[in-house]
Amino acid sequence: MINMASTELSREPSIWWNLSGAFFLMFVLVLSVNLFSDLVNDAFDPKTQLEAA
């Protein structure tokens, strides 16, 4: 798989949108999981409810 990916990225003309698409997808996925975990942590952490009151 890595060998196929390296030949795909090294051919001419360069196909850069495969790499940028994968980067953007992983960025959005990690960001959404991080924001969701922060919301769940705020919702179920009793210390944050006491500080807000």
PDB file with one MODEL, atoms N, CA, C and O in Angstrom:
MODEL        1
ATOM      1  N   MET A   1       0.819  -1.180   0.000  1.00  0.00           N
ATOM      2  CA  MET A   1       0.000   0.000   0.000  1.00  0.00           C
ATOM      3  C   MET A   1       0.872   1.256   0.000  1.00  0.00           C
ATOM      4  O   MET A   1       0.591   2.211  -0.724  1.00  0.00           O
ATOM      5  N   ILE A   2       1.924   1.251   0.809  1.00  0.00           N
ATOM      6  CA  ILE A   2       2.810   2.417   0.862  1.00  0.00           C
ATOM      7  C   ILE A   2       3.545   2.571  -0.462  1.00  0.00           C
ATOM      8  O   ILE A   2       3.745   3.691  -0.933  1.00  0.00           O
ATOM      9  N   ASN A   3       3.948   1.463  -1.061  1.00  0.00           N
ATOM     10  CA  ASN A   3       4.641   1.520  -2.339  1.00  0.00           C
ATOM     11  C   ASN A   3       3.721   2.078  -3.421  1.00  0.00           C
ATOM     12  O   ASN A   3       4.148   2.895  -4.236  1.00  0.00           O
ATOM     13  N   MET A   4       2.481   1.650  -3.433  1.00  0.00           N
ATOM     14  CA  MET A   4       1.527   2.171  -4.412  1.00  0.00           C
ATOM     15  C   MET A   4       1.279   3.669  -4.192  1.00  0.00           C
ATOM     16  O   MET A   4       1.151   4.424  -5.155  1.00  0.00           O
ATOM     17  N   ALA A   5       1.212   4.091  -2.940  1.00  0.00           N
ATOM     18  CA  ALA A   5       0.987   5.508  -2.647  1.00  0.00           C
ATOM     19  C   ALA A   5       2.181   6.350  -3.060  1.00  0.00           C
ATOM     20  O   ALA A   5       2.012   7.458  -3.569  1.00  0.00           O
ATOM     21  N   SER A   6       3.396   5.834  -2.845  1.00  0.00           N
ATOM     22  CA  SER A   6       4.568   6.621  -3.229  1.00  0.00           C
ATOM     23  C   SER A   6       4.681   6.745  -4.742  1.00  0.00           C
ATOM     24  O   SER A   6       5.092   7.792  -5.243  1.00  0.00           O
ATOM     25  N   THR A   7       4.324   5.696  -5.478  1.00  0.00           N
ATOM     26  CA  THR A   7       4.353   5.815  -6.935  1.00  0.00           C
ATOM     27  C   THR A   7       3.232   6.725  -7.427  1.00  0.00           C
ATOM     28  O   THR A   7       3.397   7.419  -8.430  1.00  0.00           O
ATOM     29  N   GLU A   8       2.120   6.730  -6.749  1.00  0.00           N
ATOM     30  CA  GLU A   8       1.010   7.611  -7.128  1.00  0.00           C
ATOM     31  C   GLU A   8       1.385   9.078  -6.939  1.00  0.00           C
ATOM     32  O   GLU A   8       1.047   9.919  -7.772  1.00  0.00           O
ATOM     33  N   LEU A   9       2.088   9.390  -5.837  1.00  0.00           N
ATOM     34  CA  LEU A   9       2.466  10.778  -5.570  1.00  0.00           C
ATOM     35  C   LEU A   9       3.679  11.224  -6.374  1.00  0.00           C
ATOM     36  O   LEU A   9       3.881  12.423  -6.564  1.00  0.00           O
ATOM     37  N   SER A  10       4.504  10.269  -6.858  1.00  0.00           N
ATOM     38  CA  SER A  10       5.717  10.663  -7.572  1.00  0.00           C
ATOM     39  C   SER A  10       5.531  10.717  -9.077  1.00  0.00           C
ATOM     40  O   SER A  10       6.454  11.112  -9.790  1.00  0.00           O
ATOM     41  N   ARG A  11       4.373  10.335  -9.581  1.00  0.00           N
ATOM     42  CA  ARG A  11       4.201  10.365 -11.035  1.00  0.00           C
ATOM     43  C   ARG A  11       3.968  11.785 -11.525  1.00  0.00           C
ATOM     44  O   ARG A  11       3.634  12.686 -10.756  1.00  0.00           O
ATOM     45  N   GLU A  12       4.152  11.953 -12.803  1.00  0.00           N
ATOM     46  CA  GLU A  12       4.038  13.270 -13.404  1.00  0.00           C
ATOM     47  C   GLU A  12       2.817  13.308 -14.293  1.00  0.00           C
ATOM     48  O   GLU A  12       2.737  12.386 -15.105  1.00  0.00           O
ATOM     49  N   PRO A  13       1.893  14.171 -14.286  1.00  0.00           N
ATOM     50  CA  PRO A  13       1.809  15.328 -13.398  1.00  0.00           C
ATOM     51  C   PRO A  13       1.405  14.897 -11.994  1.00  0.00           C
ATOM     52  O   PRO A  13       0.710  13.900 -11.801  1.00  0.00           O
ATOM     53  N   SER A  14       1.849  15.656 -11.053  1.00  0.00           N
ATOM     54  CA  SER A  14       1.612  15.329  -9.646  1.00  0.00           C
ATOM     55  C   SER A  14       0.130  15.431  -9.321  1.00  0.00           C
ATOM     56  O   SER A  14      -0.540  16.400  -9.681  1.00  0.00           O
ATOM     57  N   ILE A  15      -0.360  14.425  -8.641  1.00  0.00           N
ATOM     58  CA  ILE A  15      -1.762  14.435  -8.214  1.00  0.00           C
ATOM     59  C   ILE A  15      -1.771  14.774  -6.728  1.00  0.00           C
ATOM     60  O   ILE A  15      -1.633  13.891  -5.881  1.00  0.00           O
ATOM     61  N   TRP A  16      -1.933  16.034  -6.421  1.00  0.00           N
ATOM     62  CA  TRP A  16      -1.808  16.507  -5.044  1.00  0.00           C
ATOM     63  C   TRP A  16      -3.129  16.467  -4.299  1.00  0.00           C
ATOM     64  O   TRP A  16      -3.139  16.506  -3.069  1.00  0.00           O
ATOM     65  N   TRP A  17      -4.252  16.389  -5.016  1.00  0.00           N
ATOM     66  CA  TRP A  17      -5.534  16.464  -4.318  1.00  0.00           C
ATOM     67  C   TRP A  17      -5.836  15.199  -3.524  1.00  0.00           C
ATOM     68  O   TRP A  17      -6.647  15.246  -2.599  1.00  0.00           O
ATOM     69  N   ASN A  18      -5.212  14.070  -3.855  1.00  0.00           N
ATOM     70  CA  ASN A  18      -5.382  12.869  -3.029  1.00  0.00           C
ATOM     71  C   ASN A  18      -4.820  13.096  -1.633  1.00  0.00           C
ATOM     72  O   ASN A  18      -5.458  12.770  -0.632  1.00  0.00           O
ATOM     73  N   LEU A  19      -3.619  13.659  -1.578  1.00  0.00           N
ATOM     74  CA  LEU A  19      -2.988  13.917  -0.294  1.00  0.00           C
ATOM     75  C   LEU A  19      -3.715  15.005   0.481  1.00  0.00           C
ATOM     76  O   LEU A  19      -3.927  14.875   1.687  1.00  0.00           O
ATOM     77  N   SER A  20      -4.096  16.073  -0.205  1.00  0.00           N
ATOM     78  CA  SER A  20      -4.788  17.160   0.496  1.00  0.00           C
ATOM     79  C   SER A  20      -6.187  16.728   0.947  1.00  0.00           C
ATOM     80  O   SER A  20      -6.659  17.160   1.999  1.00  0.00           O
ATOM     81  N   GLY A  21      -6.839  15.892   0.170  1.00  0.00           N
ATOM     82  CA  GLY A  21      -8.150  15.389   0.583  1.00  0.00           C
ATOM     83  C   GLY A  21      -8.062  14.514   1.816  1.00  0.00           C
ATOM     84  O   GLY A  21      -8.892  14.616   2.719  1.00  0.00           O
ATOM     85  N   ALA A  22      -7.049  13.649   1.855  1.00  0.00           N
ATOM     86  CA  ALA A  22      -6.864  12.800   3.037  1.00  0.00           C
ATOM     87  C   ALA A  22      -6.504  13.639   4.258  1.00  0.00           C
ATOM     88  O   ALA A  22      -6.979  13.367   5.360  1.00  0.00           O
ATOM     89  N   PHE A  23      -5.669  14.653   4.067  1.00  0.00           N
ATOM     90  CA  PHE A  23      -5.297  15.531   5.171  1.00  0.00           C
ATOM     91  C   PHE A  23      -6.518  16.271   5.708  1.00  0.00           C
ATOM     92  O   PHE A  23      -6.718  16.343   6.920  1.00  0.00           O
ATOM     93  N   PHE A  24      -7.332  16.820   4.811  1.00  0.00           N
ATOM     94  CA  PHE A  24      -8.518  17.562   5.228  1.00  0.00           C
ATOM     95  C   PHE A  24      -9.514  16.653   5.955  1.00  0.00           C
ATOM     96  O   PHE A  24     -10.102  17.055   6.959  1.00  0.00           O
ATOM     97  N   LEU A  25      -9.702  15.433   5.451  1.00  0.00           N
ATOM     98  CA  LEU A  25     -10.608  14.492   6.097  1.00  0.00           C
ATOM     99  C   LEU A  25     -10.137  14.131   7.501  1.00  0.00           C
ATOM    100  O   LEU A  25     -10.936  14.107   8.437  1.00  0.00           O
ATOM    101  N   MET A  26      -8.846  13.852   7.653  1.00  0.00           N
ATOM    102  CA  MET A  26      -8.324  13.522   8.979  1.00  0.00           C
ATOM    103  C   MET A  26      -8.387  14.724   9.921  1.00  0.00           C
ATOM    104  O   MET A  26      -8.654  14.562  11.112  1.00  0.00           O
ATOM    105  N   PHE A  27      -8.145  15.916   9.402  1.00  0.00           N
ATOM    106  CA  PHE A  27      -8.222  17.126  10.222  1.00  0.00           C
ATOM    107  C   PHE A  27      -9.633  17.331  10.756  1.00  0.00           C
ATOM    108  O   PHE A  27      -9.819  17.606  11.941  1.00  0.00           O
ATOM    109  N   VAL A  28     -10.618  17.198   9.891  1.00  0.00           N
ATOM    110  CA  VAL A  28     -12.013  17.386  10.294  1.00  0.00           C
ATOM    111  C   VAL A  28     -12.441  16.286  11.264  1.00  0.00           C
ATOM    112  O   VAL A  28     -13.160  16.553  12.227  1.00  0.00           O
ATOM    113  N   LEU A  29     -12.007  15.065  11.018  1.00  0.00           N
ATOM    114  CA  LEU A  29     -12.365  13.950  11.895  1.00  0.00           C
ATOM    115  C   LEU A  29     -11.789  14.134  13.294  1.00  0.00           C
ATOM    116  O   LEU A  29     -12.503  13.959  14.282  1.00  0.00           O
ATOM    117  N   VAL A  30     -10.517  14.483  13.393  1.00  0.00           N
ATOM    118  CA  VAL A  30      -9.889  14.664  14.702  1.00  0.00           C
ATOM    119  C   VAL A  30     -10.470  15.873  15.418  1.00  0.00           C
ATOM    120  O   VAL A  30     -10.688  15.828  16.629  1.00  0.00           O
ATOM    121  N   LEU A  31     -10.724  16.951  14.686  1.00  0.00           N
ATOM    122  CA  LEU A  31     -11.316  18.140  15.301  1.00  0.00           C
ATOM    123  C   LEU A  31     -12.712  17.856  15.836  1.00  0.00           C
ATOM    124  O   LEU A  31     -13.048  18.288  16.938  1.00  0.00           O
ATOM    125  N   SER A  32     -13.526  17.139  15.076  1.00  0.00           N
ATOM    126  CA  SER A  32     -14.888  16.848  15.538  1.00  0.00           C
ATOM    127  C   SER A  32     -14.892  15.908  16.740  1.00  0.00           C
ATOM    128  O   SER A  32     -15.698  16.078  17.655  1.00  0.00           O
ATOM    129  N   VAL A  33     -14.007  14.926  16.747  1.00  0.00           N
ATOM    130  CA  VAL A  33     -13.927  14.026  17.907  1.00  0.00           C
ATOM    131  C   VAL A  33     -13.446  14.790  19.130  1.00  0.00           C
ATOM    132  O   VAL A  33     -13.934  14.552  20.235  1.00  0.00           O
ATOM    133  N   ASN A  34     -12.501  15.699  18.952  1.00  0.00           N
ATOM    134  CA  ASN A  34     -11.998  16.488  20.068  1.00  0.00           C
ATOM    135  C   ASN A  34     -13.081  17.402  20.631  1.00  0.00           C
ATOM    136  O   ASN A  34     -13.235  17.489  21.850  1.00  0.00           O
ATOM    137  N   LEU A  35     -13.826  18.077  19.781  1.00  0.00           N
ATOM    138  CA  LEU A  35     -14.902  18.953  20.253  1.00  0.00           C
ATOM    139  C   LEU A  35     -16.010  18.162  20.931  1.00  0.00           C
ATOM    140  O   LEU A  35     -16.566  18.600  21.938  1.00  0.00           O
ATOM    141  N   PHE A  36     -16.333  16.989  20.375  1.00  0.00           N
ATOM    142  CA  PHE A  36     -17.364  16.149  20.983  1.00  0.00           C
ATOM    143  C   PHE A  36     -16.925  15.660  22.357  1.00  0.00           C
ATOM    144  O   PHE A  36     -17.726  15.638  23.291  1.00  0.00           O
ATOM    145  N   SER A  37     -15.655  15.265  22.490  1.00  0.00           N
ATOM    146  CA  SER A  37     -15.194  14.785  23.795  1.00  0.00           C
ATOM    147  C   SER A  37     -15.160  15.915  24.820  1.00  0.00           C
ATOM    148  O   SER A  37     -15.401  15.679  26.004  1.00  0.00           O
ATOM    149  N   ASP A  38     -14.863  17.134  24.383  1.00  0.00           N
ATOM    150  CA  ASP A  38     -14.920  18.273  25.303  1.00  0.00           C
ATOM    151  C   ASP A  38     -16.347  18.535  25.777  1.00  0.00           C
ATOM    152  O   ASP A  38     -16.567  18.831  26.951  1.00  0.00           O
ATOM    153  N   LEU A  39     -17.306  18.429  24.878  1.00  0.00           N
ATOM    154  CA  LEU A  39     -18.709  18.625  25.271  1.00  0.00           C
ATOM    155  C   LEU A  39     -19.184  17.550  26.232  1.00  0.00           C
ATOM    156  O   LEU A  39     -19.894  17.846  27.194  1.00  0.00           O
ATOM    157  N   VAL A  40     -18.804  16.314  25.984  1.00  0.00           N
ATOM    158  CA  VAL A  40     -19.184  15.213  26.881  1.00  0.00           C
ATOM    159  C   VAL A  40     -18.510  15.386  28.232  1.00  0.00           C
ATOM    160  O   VAL A  40     -19.123  15.135  29.270  1.00  0.00           O
ATOM    161  N   ASN A  41     -17.259  15.810  28.226  1.00  0.00           N
ATOM    162  CA  ASN A  41     -16.559  16.029  29.490  1.00  0.00           C
ATOM    163  C   ASN A  41     -17.217  17.149  30.287  1.00  0.00           C
ATOM    164  O   ASN A  41     -17.368  17.032  31.503  1.00  0.00           O
ATOM    165  N   ASP A  42     -17.607  18.221  29.628  1.00  0.00           N
ATOM    166  CA  ASP A  42     -18.281  19.323  30.330  1.00  0.00           C
ATOM    167  C   ASP A  42     -19.660  18.912  30.831  1.00  0.00           C
ATOM    168  O   ASP A  42     -20.098  19.374  31.884  1.00  0.00           O
ATOM    169  N   ALA A  43     -20.339  18.057  30.095  1.00  0.00           N
ATOM    170  CA  ALA A  43     -21.694  17.663  30.490  1.00  0.00           C
ATOM    171  C   ALA A  43     -21.692  16.728  31.692  1.00  0.00           C
ATOM    172  O   ALA A  43     -22.598  16.798  32.522  1.00  0.00           O
ATOM    173  N   PHE A  44     -20.702  15.862  31.802  1.00  0.00           N
ATOM    174  CA  PHE A  44     -20.732  14.841  32.848  1.00  0.00           C
ATOM    175  C   PHE A  44     -19.728  15.062  33.968  1.00  0.00           C
ATOM    176  O   PHE A  44     -19.651  14.238  34.879  1.00  0.00           O
ATOM    177  N   ASP A  45     -18.962  16.135  33.937  1.00  0.00           N
ATOM    178  CA  ASP A  45     -18.002  16.409  35.002  1.00  0.00           C
ATOM    179  C   ASP A  45     -18.689  17.221  36.089  1.00  0.00           C
ATOM    180  O   ASP A  45     -19.137  18.338  35.831  1.00  0.00           O
ATOM    181  N   PRO A  46     -18.781  16.684  37.294  1.00  0.00           N
ATOM    182  CA  PRO A  46     -19.487  17.423  38.352  1.00  0.00           C
ATOM    183  C   PRO A  46     -18.743  18.685  38.790  1.00  0.00           C
ATOM    184  O   PRO A  46     -19.373  19.615  39.295  1.00  0.00           O
ATOM    185  N   LYS A  47     -17.440  18.743  38.614  1.00  0.00           N
ATOM    186  CA  LYS A  47     -16.691  19.941  39.015  1.00  0.00           C
ATOM    187  C   LYS A  47     -17.049  21.152  38.163  1.00  0.00           C
ATOM    188  O   LYS A  47     -17.085  22.272  38.672  1.00  0.00           O
ATOM    189  N   THR A  48     -17.308  20.950  36.900  1.00  0.00           N
ATOM    190  CA  THR A  48     -17.652  22.085  36.041  1.00  0.00           C
ATOM    191  C   THR A  48     -19.047  22.622  36.374  1.00  0.00           C
ATOM    192  O   THR A  48     -19.299  23.816  36.216  1.00  0.00           O
ATOM    193  N   GLN A  49     -19.936  21.772  36.823  1.00  0.00           N
ATOM    194  CA  GLN A  49     -21.270  22.241  37.198  1.00  0.00           C
ATOM    195  C   GLN A  49     -21.218  23.059  38.481  1.00  0.00           C
ATOM    196  O   GLN A  49     -21.992  24.004  38.638  1.00  0.00           O
ATOM    197  N   LEU A  50     -20.323  22.716  39.396  1.00  0.00           N
ATOM    198  CA  LEU A  50     -20.214  23.481  40.641  1.00  0.00           C
ATOM    199  C   LEU A  50     -19.564  24.834  40.393  1.00  0.00           C
ATOM    200  O   LEU A  50     -19.943  25.822  41.021  1.00  0.00           O
ATOM    201  N   GLU A  51     -18.594  24.897  39.491  1.00  0.00           N
ATOM    202  CA  GLU A  51     -17.927  26.160  39.222  1.00  0.00           C
ATOM    203  C   GLU A  51     -18.843  27.136  38.495  1.00  0.00           C
ATOM    204  O   GLU A  51     -18.709  28.347  38.671  1.00  0.00           O
ATOM    205  N   ALA A  52     -19.758  26.643  37.695  1.00  0.00           N
ATOM    206  CA  ALA A  52     -20.637  27.521  36.920  1.00  0.00           C
ATOM    207  C   ALA A  52     -21.712  28.145  37.806  1.00  0.00           C
ATOM    208  O   ALA A  52     -22.241  29.205  37.471  1.00  0.00           O
ATOM    209  N   ALA A  53     -22.041  27.515  38.917  1.00  0.00           N
ATOM    210  CA  ALA A  53     -23.120  28.005  39.767  1.00  0.00           C
ATOM    211  C   ALA A  53     -22.699  29.146  40.660  1.00  0.00           C
ATOM    212  O   ALA A  53     -23.510  29.659  41.431  1.00  0.00           O
TER     213      ALA A  53
ENDMDL
END
